[in-house]
Amino acid sequence: LLNGFTAVESNWDRIASVRSVSDYKSVTGVRVTGGFEFEQVGPTGELKSADAGEESRSIKADLYGRLSSISMVDLVNDDLGALTQVSARLGRGAALKLNKVFWAAFEASNATYFAKETAAAGNAFSLTSLKTAAASYRKLKDGDGNVLGVTPRILLVHSDLEIPAAEIMSSSLLITGSDTVRGNANVLAGRYQVVGSSYLSSSSTWWLCADPMDLPAMEVAFLSGQRQPVVESAEADFNQLGVQIRGHFSFGVAKGEKNGAYRMATA
């Protein structure tokens, strides 16, 4: 089961926070906002009260599952190897579903939800556009109008851009045929962790993301904190010789912080 589950890409957890839920009902999370900036205390020692507000979003776990049967003949002929194969396939099926649900939710309303640069051809991934995104992210403000003060850590790209992104992050020198005066060092080398996903739909869009410990771009909820699927086996129905194997997996996905990702798109 675990071999099949872990063999599938799991880069979703590089931009998401994970929480445990106790049932399948919707859970509302609250983010406290308001004027919490410290102010100087006067001679009387009186502290001024912060005017707290809140932003809420909800998430719920859903139940997913699959059933497979193995006949007695297949079991005997395969010397029980079929049980291992089916369990691995069910594990893979659970991981595929998690990825599809997660990345579909990430890309839904992506152009309007996350902070972004105005779409333009110049946003195509390059060292120049990466510098633009880095500068723009550092200028973001929180809901109270204060400078966000969070440094992006993740460079999220389509799998087609994973190698070009890695080249930029690992190159310490710049090589150019231009005769203009410029520095010879790649000042962004190693600054961001490259995360590529085959589930992203286009290589014309990429993101700078914060560490999910600071600002999670997404949230994932697992029932009772169980991050892997459960596979169970039992004898088949009385009129059928063999066994049945079922797998089930309970999780839910929701968008996280709007400033958790900065979107760069050409259109």
C-alpha positions as CSV (number, residue, x, y, z in Angstrom):
1,L,0.0,0.0,0.0
2,L,2.6,2.5,1.1
3,N,4.9,1.7,-1.9
4,G,2.1,2.5,-4.3
5,F,1.0,5.6,-2.3
6,T,4.5,7.2,-1.9
7,A,5.5,6.4,-5.5
8,V,3.2,9.2,-6.7
9,E,4.3,12.9,-6.6
10,S,3.5,14.5,-3.3
11,N,4.7,18.1,-3.8
12,W,1.4,19.4,-2.7
13,D,2.6,19.4,0.9
14,R,5.4,21.9,0.0
15,I,2.8,24.8,-0.2
16,A,0.1,23.5,2.2
17,S,-0.6,23.3,5.9
18,V,-2.1,20.1,7.2
19,R,-4.8,19.8,9.9
20,S,-6.7,17.0,11.5
21,V,-10.5,16.9,11.6
22,S,-12.7,14.5,13.6
23,D,-15.6,14.1,11.2
24,Y,-16.9,14.9,7.8
25,K,-18.6,18.2,8.8
26,S,-17.4,21.5,7.5
27,V,-14.8,23.2,9.8
28,T,-14.4,26.9,9.9
29,G,-11.0,28.4,10.6
30,V,-10.5,31.9,11.8
31,R,-7.6,34.3,11.2
32,V,-7.4,37.2,13.6
33,T,-6.8,40.6,12.0
34,G,-6.8,44.1,13.4
35,G,-4.4,46.8,14.8
36,F,-2.0,44.7,16.8
37,E,1.0,46.8,16.2
38,F,2.6,47.7,19.5
39,E,2.3,51.3,20.7
40,Q,4.5,53.1,23.2
41,V,3.2,52.9,26.7
42,G,2.7,56.2,28.5
43,P,3.7,57.1,32.1
44,T,0.4,55.7,33.4
45,G,1.3,52.3,32.2
46,E,-2.0,51.9,30.3
47,L,-2.1,49.6,27.3
48,K,-4.4,50.5,24.4
49,S,-6.8,47.7,23.3
50,A,-6.4,46.2,19.8
51,D,-9.4,46.3,17.6
52,A,-9.5,42.7,16.5
53,G,-11.3,41.5,13.5
54,E,-11.3,38.1,11.7
55,E,-11.2,36.4,8.4
56,S,-12.8,33.0,8.1
57,R,-12.6,30.1,5.6
58,S,-13.9,26.6,5.8
59,I,-12.7,23.1,4.9
60,K,-14.2,19.6,5.2
61,A,-13.0,16.1,4.6
62,D,-14.7,13.9,2.1
63,L,-14.6,10.1,1.9
64,Y,-13.0,8.4,-1.2
65,G,-12.6,4.7,-1.8
66,R,-12.3,1.8,-4.2
67,L,-13.0,-2.0,-4.2
68,S,-11.3,-4.8,-6.0
69,S,-11.8,-8.6,-6.0
70,I,-9.3,-11.5,-6.4
71,S,-10.6,-14.9,-7.3
72,M,-9.4,-18.1,-5.5
73,V,-7.8,-19.3,-8.7
74,D,-5.8,-16.1,-9.1
75,L,-4.7,-16.3,-5.4
76,V,-3.5,-19.9,-5.7
77,N,-1.8,-19.5,-9.0
78,D,-0.1,-16.2,-8.0
79,D,1.1,-17.5,-4.6
80,L,-0.5,-14.5,-2.8
81,G,1.4,-12.0,-5.0
82,A,-1.9,-10.6,-6.3
83,L,-2.7,-9.3,-2.8
84,T,0.4,-7.2,-2.8
85,Q,-0.2,-5.9,-6.3
86,V,-3.8,-4.9,-5.7
87,S,-2.8,-3.2,-2.4
88,A,-0.1,-1.2,-4.2
89,R,-2.6,-0.2,-6.9
90,L,-5.1,1.0,-4.4
91,G,-2.4,3.0,-2.7
92,R,-1.5,4.6,-6.0
93,G,-5.2,5.3,-6.7
94,A,-5.5,7.2,-3.4
95,A,-2.4,9.3,-4.1
96,L,-3.7,10.1,-7.6
97,K,-7.0,11.3,-6.3
98,L,-5.4,13.5,-3.6
99,N,-3.2,15.1,-6.2
100,K,-6.1,15.7,-8.7
101,V,-8.3,17.2,-6.0
102,F,-5.6,19.4,-4.5
103,W,-4.2,20.9,-7.7
104,A,-7.7,21.4,-9.2
105,A,-8.6,23.4,-6.0
106,F,-5.3,25.3,-6.3
107,E,-5.9,26.4,-9.9
108,A,-9.6,27.2,-9.4
109,S,-10.1,31.0,-9.3
110,N,-6.3,31.2,-9.3
111,A,-6.2,34.4,-11.3
112,T,-8.4,36.3,-8.9
113,Y,-7.6,34.7,-5.5
114,F,-3.8,35.0,-5.0
115,A,-1.7,38.1,-5.2
116,K,-0.4,38.6,-8.7
117,E,1.5,40.5,-11.3
118,T,-0.6,41.9,-14.1
119,A,-0.7,39.2,-16.8
120,A,1.8,40.0,-19.6
121,A,4.1,38.3,-22.0
122,G,7.1,39.5,-19.9
123,N,6.0,37.3,-17.1
124,A,7.2,34.1,-18.9
125,F,9.6,32.4,-16.6
126,S,13.1,33.8,-16.8
127,L,15.7,35.4,-14.5
128,T,14.3,38.8,-15.3
129,S,10.7,37.9,-14.4
130,L,11.8,36.1,-11.3
131,K,13.5,39.3,-10.1
132,T,10.2,41.2,-10.8
133,A,8.2,38.6,-8.8
134,A,10.7,38.7,-5.9
135,A,10.6,42.5,-5.7
136,S,6.8,42.6,-6.0
137,Y,6.2,39.9,-3.3
138,R,8.3,41.9,-0.8
139,K,6.0,44.9,-1.3
140,L,2.8,43.0,-0.4
141,K,0.8,44.2,2.5
142,D,-1.3,42.4,5.0
143,G,-5.1,42.9,5.6
144,D,-4.3,45.8,8.0
145,G,-2.2,47.7,5.5
146,N,1.2,46.8,7.0
147,V,4.1,45.5,5.0
148,L,3.7,41.7,4.9
149,G,7.3,41.1,5.9
150,V,7.3,37.5,4.8
151,T,10.1,36.2,2.5
152,P,9.0,33.7,-0.2
153,R,10.8,30.4,-0.1
154,I,9.2,28.2,-2.8
155,L,9.4,28.6,-6.6
156,L,6.4,26.6,-7.8
157,V,6.5,25.7,-11.5
158,H,5.0,23.3,-14.1
159,S,7.1,20.2,-14.6
160,D,8.2,21.7,-18.0
161,L,9.9,24.5,-16.1
162,E,11.5,22.5,-13.4
163,I,14.8,22.0,-15.1
164,P,15.1,25.7,-16.2
165,A,14.2,26.8,-12.7
166,A,16.8,24.5,-11.2
167,E,19.4,25.9,-13.6
168,I,18.8,29.4,-12.4
169,M,18.8,28.4,-8.8
170,S,22.0,26.5,-9.1
171,S,24.0,28.9,-11.3
172,S,26.2,31.3,-9.5
173,L,27.4,33.2,-12.6
174,L,25.6,35.0,-15.4
175,I,26.8,34.4,-19.0
176,T,25.6,36.9,-21.6
177,G,26.6,38.2,-25.0
178,S,25.3,41.6,-24.2
179,D,27.8,44.5,-24.2
180,T,25.9,46.4,-21.5
181,V,27.4,46.8,-18.1
182,R,26.0,44.3,-15.6
183,G,27.0,42.2,-12.6
184,N,28.5,38.7,-13.3
185,A,26.8,37.0,-10.3
186,N,23.4,35.4,-10.1
187,V,22.2,37.0,-6.9
188,L,19.1,34.7,-6.8
189,A,21.1,31.5,-6.9
190,G,19.9,29.1,-4.2
191,R,17.4,31.6,-2.8
192,Y,14.2,29.6,-3.6
193,Q,13.4,25.9,-3.4
194,V,12.2,24.7,-6.8
195,V,9.0,22.7,-6.6
196,G,7.6,21.2,-9.8
197,S,4.3,19.5,-10.4
198,S,3.0,17.5,-13.3
199,Y,-0.5,18.3,-12.2
200,L,-0.3,22.1,-13.0
201,S,-2.1,22.7,-16.3
202,S,0.2,25.2,-18.0
203,S,3.9,26.2,-18.1
204,S,2.9,29.8,-18.9
205,T,2.0,30.4,-15.2
206,W,4.3,30.0,-12.2
207,W,4.3,31.2,-8.6
208,L,6.5,32.4,-5.7
209,C,5.2,30.9,-2.5
210,A,5.8,31.4,1.2
211,D,6.8,28.6,3.5
212,P,3.5,27.0,4.6
213,M,4.7,27.4,8.2
214,D,4.5,31.2,7.5
215,L,1.6,31.6,5.0
216,P,0.1,28.4,3.6
217,A,-1.2,28.9,0.1
218,M,-3.4,25.8,0.6
219,E,-4.8,23.8,3.4
220,V,-5.4,20.0,3.6
221,A,-7.5,18.2,6.2
222,F,-7.2,14.5,7.0
223,L,-9.8,12.6,9.0
224,S,-8.2,11.8,12.4
225,G,-4.9,13.0,11.0
226,Q,-4.6,9.8,8.9
227,R,-2.4,11.0,5.9
228,Q,-2.4,7.6,4.2
229,P,-5.2,5.5,2.8
230,V,-6.5,2.4,4.7
231,V,-6.7,-0.9,2.9
232,E,-8.8,-3.8,4.3
233,S,-9.4,-7.3,3.0
234,A,-12.1,-9.9,3.6
235,E,-13.5,-13.1,2.1
236,A,-15.7,-12.5,-0.9
237,D,-19.4,-13.1,-0.9
238,F,-20.5,-16.6,0.1
239,N,-21.2,-17.6,-3.6
240,Q,-17.8,-16.5,-4.7
241,L,-14.4,-18.0,-3.8
242,G,-11.7,-15.5,-3.2
243,V,-11.1,-12.2,-1.4
244,Q,-12.2,-8.6,-1.7
245,I,-9.9,-5.7,-1.0
246,R,-11.1,-2.2,-0.4
247,G,-9.3,1.0,0.2
248,H,-10.7,4.3,1.6
249,F,-9.1,7.7,2.2
250,S,-10.7,10.8,3.9
251,F,-9.3,14.2,3.1
252,G,-10.4,17.7,2.1
253,V,-8.7,20.7,0.4
254,A,-9.2,24.4,0.6
255,K,-7.4,27.6,-0.4
256,G,-5.3,29.2,2.3
257,E,-3.7,32.6,2.6
258,K,-4.1,35.0,-0.4
259,N,-0.6,36.2,0.0
260,G,0.7,32.7,0.4
261,A,1.4,32.6,-3.4
262,Y,2.3,35.3,-5.9
263,R,1.1,34.5,-9.4
264,M,3.0,35.2,-12.6
265,A,1.2,34.5,-15.8
266,T,1.5,35.5,-19.5
267,A,-2.3,35.7,-20.0
